[in-house]
Protein backbone atom coordinates (compact mmCIF):
# COMPACT_ATOMS: atom_id res chain seq x y z
CA UNK A 1 0.00 0.00 0.00
CA UNK A 2 2.94 2.27 0.44
CA UNK A 3 3.58 2.52 -3.28
CA UNK A 4 1.40 5.55 -4.09
CA UNK A 5 0.14 6.65 -0.67
CA UNK A 6 2.33 7.05 2.32
CA UNK A 7 1.25 5.34 5.46
CA UNK A 8 0.23 7.66 8.31
CA UNK A 9 1.65 6.68 11.63
CA UNK A 10 0.51 8.13 14.94
CA UNK A 11 3.03 10.47 16.43
CA UNK A 12 4.16 9.77 19.93
CA UNK A 13 2.16 11.69 22.51
CA UNK A 14 4.19 14.16 24.55
CA UNK A 15 4.43 14.06 28.28
CA UNK A 16 1.09 14.30 30.10
CA UNK A 17 -0.13 17.86 30.75
CA UNK A 18 0.50 19.26 34.21
CA UNK A 19 -2.85 19.74 36.03
CA UNK A 20 -1.59 22.99 37.52
CA UNK A 21 -0.83 24.43 34.08
CA UNK A 22 -4.28 23.48 32.79
CA UNK A 23 -5.90 25.42 35.67
CA UNK A 24 -3.72 28.51 35.11
CA UNK A 25 -6.04 30.23 32.56
CA UNK A 26 -9.03 29.84 34.90
CA UNK A 27 -7.06 31.32 37.80
CA UNK A 28 -5.89 34.23 35.63
CA UNK A 29 -9.48 35.00 34.56
CA UNK A 30 -10.60 35.04 38.21
CA UNK A 31 -7.74 37.38 39.17
CA UNK A 32 -8.65 39.77 36.35
CA UNK A 33 -12.34 39.75 37.40
CA UNK A 34 -11.35 40.42 41.00
CA UNK A 35 -9.18 43.44 40.24
CA UNK A 36 -11.39 44.98 37.53
CA UNK A 37 -14.91 44.20 38.80
CA UNK A 38 -15.22 42.87 42.34
CA UNK A 39 -12.71 45.04 44.19
CA UNK A 40 -13.80 48.43 42.78
CA UNK A 41 -17.48 47.63 43.41
CA UNK A 42 -16.88 46.70 47.04
CA UNK A 43 -14.80 49.85 47.48
CA UNK A 44 -17.66 51.99 46.09
CA UNK A 45 -20.16 50.26 48.39
CA UNK A 46 -17.94 50.92 51.42
CA UNK A 47 -17.54 54.61 50.51
CA UNK A 48 -21.32 55.02 50.01
CA UNK A 49 -22.06 53.34 53.33
CA UNK A 50 -19.64 55.69 55.13
CA UNK A 51 -21.11 58.73 53.36
CA UNK A 52 -24.68 57.82 54.37
CA UNK A 53 -23.58 57.14 57.97
CA UNK A 54 -21.99 60.62 58.22
CA UNK A 55 -25.09 62.52 57.04
CA UNK A 56 -26.12 65.40 59.30
CA UNK A 57 -28.98 67.87 59.44
CA UNK A 58 -28.25 70.75 57.08
CA UNK A 59 -26.29 68.71 54.53
CA UNK A 60 -27.23 69.32 50.91
CA UNK A 61 -27.81 66.06 49.04
CA UNK A 62 -28.82 64.59 45.71
CA UNK A 63 -30.98 61.46 45.76
CA UNK A 64 -30.62 58.58 43.33
CA UNK A 65 -33.63 59.99 41.46
CA UNK A 66 -31.91 63.34 40.96
CA UNK A 67 -33.83 65.34 43.57
CA UNK A 68 -31.76 68.06 45.25
CA UNK A 69 -32.52 69.11 48.79
CA UNK A 70 -31.36 69.86 52.30
CA UNK A 71 -31.50 67.27 55.08
CA UNK A 72 -33.98 68.35 57.78
CA UNK A 73 -34.28 65.21 59.88
CA UNK A 74 -32.49 61.91 60.18
CA UNK A 75 -34.08 58.62 61.21
CA UNK A 76 -32.99 55.02 61.31
CA UNK A 77 -34.25 54.13 57.81
CA UNK A 78 -35.55 57.42 56.40
CA UNK A 79 -34.23 60.95 55.97
CA UNK A 80 -36.34 64.10 55.71
CA UNK A 81 -35.26 66.29 52.78
CA UNK A 82 -36.52 69.81 52.11
CA UNK A 83 -36.65 70.26 48.33
CA UNK A 84 -38.27 73.75 48.31
CA UNK A 85 -39.47 76.25 50.88
CA UNK A 86 -41.94 74.33 53.04
CA UNK A 87 -41.86 71.20 50.82
CA UNK A 88 -40.41 68.22 52.66
CA UNK A 89 -40.17 64.63 51.51
CA UNK A 90 -38.93 61.47 53.17
CA UNK A 91 -36.46 59.28 51.34
CA UNK A 92 -34.73 56.06 52.28
CA UNK A 93 -31.17 56.48 53.52
CA UNK A 94 -29.59 54.31 50.83
CA UNK A 95 -31.11 56.42 48.02
CA UNK A 96 -28.85 59.36 48.85
CA UNK A 97 -26.44 59.51 45.93
CA UNK A 98 -24.16 62.44 46.73
CA UNK A 99 -23.54 64.98 49.46
CA UNK A 100 -23.03 68.40 47.87
CA UNK A 101 -20.72 71.16 49.13
CA UNK A 102 -22.42 73.77 51.35
CA UNK A 103 -24.11 76.55 49.39
CA UNK A 104 -24.64 74.54 46.20
CA UNK A 105 -28.42 74.78 46.34
CA UNK A 106 -28.36 78.56 46.50
CA UNK A 107 -26.43 78.73 43.23
CA UNK A 108 -28.84 76.39 41.42
N, C-alpha and C positions, 0 to 999 in steps of 0.2 A: 504494500500500500504506500510505501514511502517513495515510490517512483515519481509521481506527479505532485502529490500533496505531502507536505511535511507533517509528521506526527506532532501533536501538541502534548507536551508533558506538563504536569502540574509543577509549579515552582514550589520550592520548599518554603513553608510558612516561617516567618520570622519568629523571634522570641515572643512569648505571650505578653499582651499589653499589661502595663502596671495599673492596678485598680485606682491608685492614687492619681495617676495622670489622666485617667478617663473621667474622674470627678472634678478635675481642675476647671474646666469651662463652666460647670454649674456653680462652683464656688466663686469664680470671678464675676458671674452675672449677679449673684447675691450681693457681693461686695459693692458692685456698681449701683444696684438698687438701693442699698443702704445709704451710701454717701450722697446720691443724687435725689432720692425720693423720701426715704423714711426719716433720716436725720434732720433735714430742713423742716419737714412738717412737724415733727415733735418739738423742734426749737420754736417755731411759730406758735404752737399751741401753748407752750410754757410762757412765752412773752405775753400772749393775750390773757392768759389766766392771771398773771401778775398785774397787768394793766387794769383789769376789771376789779381785782382785789384792792387796788390803791385808789379807786374812785372816791371822790369826796364831794360834798355839797358845794355847788358853785363852779364845778368843772364844766367846760363846754365840750360836748360830745357829738359824734355822728353815729347814728345807728346803722345797722346792716342794710336797712331799707333806704338810707340816704337822708334821714330826717336829722336836721341840726337842732340842738337845743342845749339848755343849761340844766344841770342836775339840781333838783330841788329837794328830793328826799331819797334815802337809800334804805332798802329793806333786804331781807335775806335772799329772795328770789327776784324781786322787782325793783325798778328804779323809777322815780318820778322825774320826768323831763319837761321843762317849760319850753314850748316851741314858739310861742308868741306871748304878748302881754296878756296874762290871765288865762292862757290855754295850756293846760297841763295834761300830759299823757303818761301812762305807765308802760314801761317796756321791760322785757326780761333782761337780766344782767348780761347774759352771754350774747345778746344782740348788739351790744355796744361795739362798734367797729374801731373807732379812733377817738382819742382824747385830743382836742384842739388846744393850741396855745391860748392863753387868756387874751380877751379882746377881739378874737376872731369874728364872733357873731356881730359885733358892732360895725365891722367893716363890710359885712355881707349885705 
